Amino acid sequence: MDISYKIYNPAGNITALVLGDEYDLKQKKLINNMIMEKEPKVEQVGFVSKKYKRLTMAGGEFCGNASRCATLYYTENQQNIELEVNNYKIKAGVDKKNKVWCEIPIEQYKIIKINENIYKVILKGITILVVENATNYKNVKQDARELIQKYNLKDDAVGVMFVERIKKHIKIYPIVWVRMIDTLFFENACGSGTVAISMLESWLTQKTNKYAIKQPSGDFLETEITIKNNSIVKAILKGKITTDNKIRKVII
């Protein structure tokens, strides 16, 4: 069976989108593994429907950057759409500056203080640990694994965002574990983690704000967080995405 896919670059978080989502979980895991073996720079694999504006990740998790990649796949410039991700729908589109944006589902979000340096941000499809003072950690991938085990995190996807504050901006070092396909990546960029950190900043200050957060790739991802009545009511992730639109294939 020929599997067709395209590769997108959202701020360094290289994403492969398989054209078609008519595969069972076992097939998706196999396709994920084969693409990652063939394309060493790919950090995640999603599946886009040919019939509907719908994205499903290989591990069933929610991914902000993959959602933006799917948005670009389905849209023309300066067009807004409704994208289905994990059986719920989000607003998304491409703005006048060709930045691709999507709303992040934040219904029933939770922010929990674990200690002075660690907060847990729970979103649909992913839980994020925000860890201050990144420079205190020498091996962030191993440290992230230990933190996931220490706090007994067994969600579909778990991110550990190590935060470094540099003058006027924040830089992150994102580690993401996806339970179903058992991958642990030090990602070059992380949309969901960027949103979680931005939400935490607005939650602590109780202010609506826009953020630009530096990724390991050196690029920035942007967010817009809206606060009303002491609660976060909207979170938007955006930034530019590049792609050569080339259709690639693997055979399973």
Helices and strands as residue ranges (DSSP letters): E 2-9, E 15-19, H 25-38, E 44-48, E 54-57, H 64-74, E 80-85, E 88-94, E 100-103, E 110-113, E 118-123, E 126-131, G 134-136, H 140-150, E 157-166, E 169-178, E 183-186, H 191-205, E 209-214, E 220-228, E 231-239, E 242-243, E 248-251
